[in-house]
Structures are given as C-alpha cells and as structure tokens.
C-alpha cells in the first residue's frame, strides 16, 4: 500500500497545532506516522519533530509498557474492524511511566486510503501497587485492570471475545432478542482447509485471513455478538429475522477476503427446536450441524435438525450413564491378540472397550469414545480398562499361563484431567504385578497438539518401566520429526494401509519405507487390519515385526479367551525370553538390497525387485527357511524343482550332496558369527555368489538365525565361468592334507579332501602347530627321516625360506601301511592381511619310483609358483629373462584379436611390449603406460614391494575395456625370471566402481544433514567413536570441541512458520561454516551444531573464537542470526563426552549472556 502524503500547507497546519494529536496509516503490517502535532511532540518528550517522525516510523509504540504492548497493537488492528477505539495505557516519558488516554477513529479518504486520527492525553504518573484513593492511584489501577481484562476475555489475534466471555455475552444478548419478540439462533463457522492454507502461504498469511474473517463477522453481527473459539472456529448469535440474508452475504464476501486469498466457510445453524437452551449447548448443536458437512470443501450452510438432536441426546445419555455403565459392567473389555511375525505366536494383547447397553444394545467405541473425550470423562474409561487388564493378568499368573504384553489405549485428554501416569502406576503397584507387562498406546494426533508436554509424560512412563507405543501412525498427522523428538518402543501403522493394500504398489511402498525407517531408529512396528495371507507374507518380507487383524482372530471377551485356553484352541503365547530374538529376526527387511541390472529389465522392473534373500534358522542337526522374499521363492522354484521351500534339511545328509559347501558355510557362520561370501555351483552349472551373515541367537533353543542373499548369478559359459576358488579346489585334490596356519599365533586349521561337490573339508582346529608337528614326528615319520624332519621343519627355517625364496619345500617318508610312502611338503604365504601360510602335503611315492616323472613335478612347482604369485586369471602371460630380455608369450582365450603379433617369443621385451600396445591401448592412457613400463622402474618396484602393477584401458571390438598388468619375480632352475601377466579387469573394475559409488552414496546419505548439507548426528557419532578408540589406545589427537546453539529459532518457527525457520537455520549454518571453514561441522539437533577443530584450527582456536564473538556482535546489530557458542579443549578427559559437557556448559553461559545483552539493547 502507498504511503499517504498531505499537501505541504495541510501538513504544516497540522504540525503547528498544540493539541496532542497524530495522523497514522497502516502500511502493510506496520503503522507509520503521516502527520504529528507540536503538542504531541511535547507530550511524548520529543524536542525535535523530525526525530519524532523517525522514531515513530520505526516503532509506533515507542516507550509503551511491555504489558500493554500487545493490547495497543491490537487497538490499531481493531480500528480496521470497529472504526473507533478508546483505552488507557502506560508509556515511558523522561524516564517514568505515565498513564495516557488514547482515542482513535478510522477516516476513509476519497482516494481509498484509510487514515487513523488519534488523540492522546497524559493522566499523570503510573504508580505500581498504588492502592490509595488518589487520582494517581485510581488511574494506575484502571490501566492495569484494562490490560488484565483484555487478556482474560479476548482472543489476541482477532480481538474477539474468547469462548467463556462469548457465552456471557450470548446469554445477555439472547435475553434481549427474546424480550424484543424475536427468536434467537446460534451460528458456528469453520474455515475449510486452514492447515493446508498455512502450509501453502505461511502462518502469517493464515493469521491475516483469520483477522479478516473476524472483521467480516463483526461487521455483520456486531463485535460483541461474535467470538473466536480456537483455530479457525468462530461463533455468533443473532435473531432469526434477517439471518439467512446475512449468511448469504457472508458466503459472497468470504470469497474476496484477504485480497481473494481465502478459504470456503462451513456454517452450522442452531434454531431452538422445542425449548431455549444455554448458549454453550446451543453452540455445541450449531457445531454439530457444521460437522455434519465436514467433508464438503466448499462454502455451505447446515441446519441443526431432529436427527442431530437425537445424536445430541445420545451424547447426553452416554455422559450421564458412564458411571452406571462402569459400576454395573455394561462396558466389557475385549482382547485383540497381536502376533509376532517371526514365530506366529501371540506377543501382545490390545485391550478394547465395548459398551453393551441394556437399553440401546451394543454401542461401538467409535460412538462413545469421542463423546467421552469431548466431555473430558475418558480418563474414567481408560482407568477402568486398565483395572480389568490387571485383573486378567492376575488370573493368568494364578493359572500359570504365559503373559504377553498387555496394551491399553490412553486418550490425550487423560493427561490434562488427571495425572494419568501416577494413577496407572498406583493400580499396577497395588496389584503387585510388573510394570513392564503394561504397554501404553497413544495416538499420534494426540501427541501433535502439545509435543513438549507429551514428550515429558512419555519419558515419565519410560522411567517407570512401561513401554510406550504410537498408535495410528500414518493417519494424516505423520511426521518423522516426531519420532526423532520422542522415543517410542513401537509404532502401529494405521489400518488405512491394509484397506488400500490391493489398490497398487503405492501403499506397499509407503509401508515398506516407514518400516525401514522405524527399524533404523530401533523401533518395532505393528500392522493393524491384517485380513489375508497375502498381506501376512508381504509384511513378513518387509520386516514388520508384529501383525494384528481378523486373519488371526477377532477381539475376544475374557470369557471366550479363557474358554480357548481351556480347550487348547489359543494361538499360543511366545516365551518372553525369546522376544528379543524374534524381534531381531522380524525386523530384517528382505527388500533392503536394491540393484539395477542393465539388460535384465525382466528381473528388475519395479520397487520390489531386489536381490533374492531369505532368513534361515540353523540348529545342531537341521536348517530350514523361516521366510524369504518373492525373488528368492521364484529362484528356488526354478532351480530346485520338486523341493519344498518350507521343508527341513538334515545337515549331515546335505554335507554329502550337491550344496555341501553352502551347508558347511551355513554351519560355520552359525557357529562363529563371521560374515561369509561363497561361490556355489547350482544344478544347471551356474555360479551363485552367496552372502551369509548371522542375525541373532535364540537364548532358549540355541538356534541361530542367518540372513542369506544371492548377490549374483553367472550362467554356465564354459571355461570363462571358472572362478579362482574352483581352480584352487580342483588343484587341492592332489594333497593329502592342507593346513592353514597363522605364524604369529601358531593356531591352525587342518583340511581334508572334500567330495565331488565340496570345498575343502575342515577336519580340526588347533594351536602350537610346530610343537604338534614335532610330537607327530615321533609316531608318523619314517624312522630314517625322523631326525631330518625335526631338525629341518622349524618355525625359524620356514620363515627364513619364505622370506628369501618365497616358498619352503621338503620331502620325506611317513609310515603308512606295510611300507612307508614318500610325501612332499610345500609352504607358501597367503597374500592377505596377517602373517598366514598354507602347508600342503602331497603323496609323491610314484614320482620317486619313476624318475621320468620328476620333471613333471618340477614343472608343477613352477606353475604353482606362478599361480601363487599372480593369483588371477590372465589373458596373456610373459616369461622374461631379466638379464637378456628374451621373452616367451602364452596367450589365453581372451587374448584373441587383441594384437596382430603372432610370434610366441622374441628379444628386447620392454621395447616390444610398448610398440605392440600402441595398436589398442586407449589414447588417453598410452603416454602413461609408456612412462611407467620401464625396466628399471619395474625391477625397483618389485624389489621394494614384491610386485609391480599397472592399470590401463584398451579398445576391444569397439568397446573400452580395463586391463590389469602384474609383474613378479620367480626362481626357475636357480635363475630369476620376470613373470608378466595381463588380465581383462573390465567386469571387476566396473563392479568395484559401482560398489564404491553405492557405498559413497549410502555413506553420504547416512552422514549428511538433508537441510543444511553439513554432516549429521550419525557422522558425529562415528567421529566420536573413532576419537574415543584413539583415547583408549593412548594415542589421542589434539582437538577442541565447539558446541553451538542458534538463538531464536523457536520464535521464528512460531511466528513465521517452519519454512522460514529452515531458512533461518541454514543461514546460521552458513555463518558457522564461514567462521570454522577448515573444520568439520555437524548438525546434531534441531538448532544445535558441533565443530571439531584440529591442526592449525586447533592451534588458532582462541583467535577463531574472537572472530566468532565479533561476528555475533555484528549480526546482533544487523538483526541477523546470533549463535551461542562454547569451546573446550581436550585435556586428558576419559572420553569425548566429557569434552562435550565442558563445551556445552560454556555454550549455555554464553547463551545467557547473549540474552541479557539482547534485553539491555
């Protein structure tokens, strides 16, 4: 709106007046001074008129007493509604509060501008607590009473009477209407979609609309005939005469409210049917009429009728007869079992109330519960149900029946009517039953009304030993932020998800993500309304831990429940000692590993296409599938036709059949809990990459639960499908025994040869390998070779040979049957983490007898040496004489067409290699290959690290491939040879890149705060854990911790909405990152951040904190974001938490100082 300007002469005339008077204008949300008089300047203590204009433009209420500020602000708002206002207020003049009279009228100018003409009069000083009858005492009390009365009787936003004051006015107004011969009526107004309006346009726009609506109603019915109850609900009383015309005008005018940015309005009308009732009842009936059209999202009018009167009388009947219904047992408690998904047994029972009325028959909870909540009597019902549950538990204890968790529903109003936490605890403790048997269910809509208060009550329940569930999650109010704010043991998914189960995948996807989120937060989930086997199977697969619905049973009365117990018809309760086990197993989602498969569109076409996964249980003798996802079922059916997926497999039988390696892996993982990845060949020859990990151990039965996932399947393509593990398995058949030995600890595993399908069979574990070998020699080594064996086979000799030659070998005879046999021992290091070796023992009796086969043994030794050195499947291998550079080349199948060179051997290997690569090495890599593949570099690298490696790209049949080159030295016939192998690493490189990208993406998503882009609490906890480990190992780094808290975020959220709050939060984060630009920043709470300073930042932390203080000071002057901070250095504390506590305490001291400074300014 444009600021109004007087003509020069007009303005000067006004300014020269000695009357304390001013002309003001509302421009947007601000009231500005258009013209003020000399008399007003003198009254307010201004010596300079220009200064007065500047001060009043910035703050029209300059000097106003804080307790009167809101009332005076509202006076200017009310002028837009009432055209004239009068009041008294307190204002600071010359260091003292004076009492002023204020009289203002709204002037409508021809230009369409509204101006405020205001007169002021100084009534004298305000004396606090002046109870005398002097004029000063009287006016001091009068202004205080006006302020108190205003806040007591009026709605701050609209200035309309509040509910209680409105009922007083309505009673008086009703009598006046009746005395005038008219019929009174009550109207109830409800704006449609206020919540969505606030989210779309902001809370400020919503408040503006509510104010406009209040002005419209005041204009139509009179300000004292209207009231605002709560939110977007208004009420008014008027005469029936002319009422319909007024309502039609309102329906027309509401469209143009707030410059057309408005909402439809539903209007409920109550006209007395048979007798005049109290305003509160009349208002309740008007609201009932309005609620009858609550599903209409357009402006409409609804009249209270006899059907509604009947419902009103029903409400009155329920409220009046509640105590009698409780005393005489009309209200029955039914129990609806909740089933543990992992074992199919009852884990919990939910107590539900049913009203069996002798007059009206069965009254359902959907009828009487809302009525009792509105009447604030629901606490009686909830305590009654709790008492009945306790009585049932005591009976079960007496009969020796397993007791599942008993859940009871608690209404939101219970917390405001009585101390429901204390009342329930008294009932439980008096009955002398464990508190943990009782579970408290609270609906999410109840919590959303007052989160902080409800959080405190829930924490009280937890501290007393109760579990607390959130009921009806997903019923229109769902916010993950609530789960972050308040800890719940379980969330119950609203029944709507099951109702829409067959309408497509949307409902299933939402459920899957909600369950996944809950599991990540350590929260169990319950699905309500489960009615079909298909729903049960789906919920099990996605990790829902508990199920409830008519698929299992309807809610049962206590009589029916105990009848089923007596007849053995009950589902059966789970053993409480096994609850944690089945909770862990049940939480595992079988849709948690997603992947995309290029060229495999048929396999992965929607959200639920994932890796085949299953949960298996393994006992001492058997294993079986507990549950599996759809891809696993389909794979099992295709791969194992005729087998029952629900069958039980005998471990000893399976060890002798195909799949024995998989069986052994299951048993091993179940035993030691280590994650295992194996390659298993299926019946059709395909190779499966299978991941197995242990999930939990049943503390009662000892059964282990394992997660099995098929990571990939390679179809049979001849020799190309061979893996190194299968080659090694085949080669191991030449050995009598193989030992895997840790040289540092001398612990070992002895392997025997497997069967046709098996990997190596583990025969035994042991320790003190070399000492055991010495003792074995006394019995098993042939007598003539015994001293040679004991003297040669020592740990020192083995390590020396391995260090110098890379291999340890010896031949000797062992006692076997009637005559000794020759054996050959070979020991090599395993190139992996740790100091481990493989010891192989082979029978060489035949070779020793047939001299001609000695050459074959030597050749095998050379091949074995190369295989161990290279440990990969190479497409081309070169054997190079390092002194002459003469080479021999052997090409694999994959080498075909990669080079035009056909000569298998030649001279000058290094020049030959570079020239031969130019034909197909990628242009971008050729210069790199040329610079790296130098004889001197290769020799130096091998002598230093044991091997030379080079990665580059090459072009094959028009496609870019990845090559891996590896070179090592081997000893052959007493001469050092260079072995160079080139492999096609394309698949492994792409898979590694994809895996790294997936890990990086997952790590970023898990460690980055979505709003600010800095690290989140999860990242901080990981950092804290790492530093704590370093502290524990006495290698703690130098670091300082800065704890920061953004001031005023709650105020921004409350006044301007969470969208503006998010902007404010991000601005604060930018300031933190700018000051601590070289340090990691973590957002660990709503408005709380942590910075960890190390290195240069740590040594300069004092200077940085000085910069921080200056930044805060500048921001305070600019009304920018101000952030409290506390810094503490690590000084030998036990853990990071102690450093945080010091920094946090200093932050709160700083926060207090900032607030005091803000008040002073």
NORDA-V658834 format. One line per field, one symbol per residue. burial: # if it has 16 or more other C-alpha atoms within 10 Angstrom, else .. A space follows every 10 residues. Layout:
burial=???
This chain:
burial=...#...... ...##...## ######.... ########## #.##.#..#. .##.###..# #.###..### ##.####### #####..### ###...#### .######... ...####### #######... .....##.## #.##.##..# ..####.### ###..##.## ..##..#... ..######## ##.#..##.. .##.###### ########.# #########. .########. ..#...#..# #..##.##.. .######### ##......## .######### ###.....## #####..#.. .#.##..##. .#..##...# ########## ########## ######.... .......##. ##...##### ########## .##....... ..######## ####.....# #..##.##.. ....#.#### #######... ...#..###. ##..###### ####...... .##..##### #####.##.. #.....##.. ##.###.##. ..######## #...##.### #########. .#..####.. ##........ .###....#. ########## ##........ ...#...### #########. .######### ###..#.... ....#..... #..###.### #######.## ..#...#### ##...##### ########.. ..######## #......... ........#. .##.#.#### ###..##### ####..#### #.......## ..##..#... ##...#..## ..#....##. .#...####. .###.....# #########. .....##### ####..#... .......... .#..##..## .######### ##..#####. #......#.. ........## ...#..##.# ##...#..#. ..#....##. ##....###. .###...... ########## ......#### ######.... .......... ......###. .######### ...#..##.. #....#..## #########. .##..###.# ##.###.### ###..#..#. ####..#### ####..##.. #...#..##. ##...#.... ########## ....##..## .#######.# #..#...... .
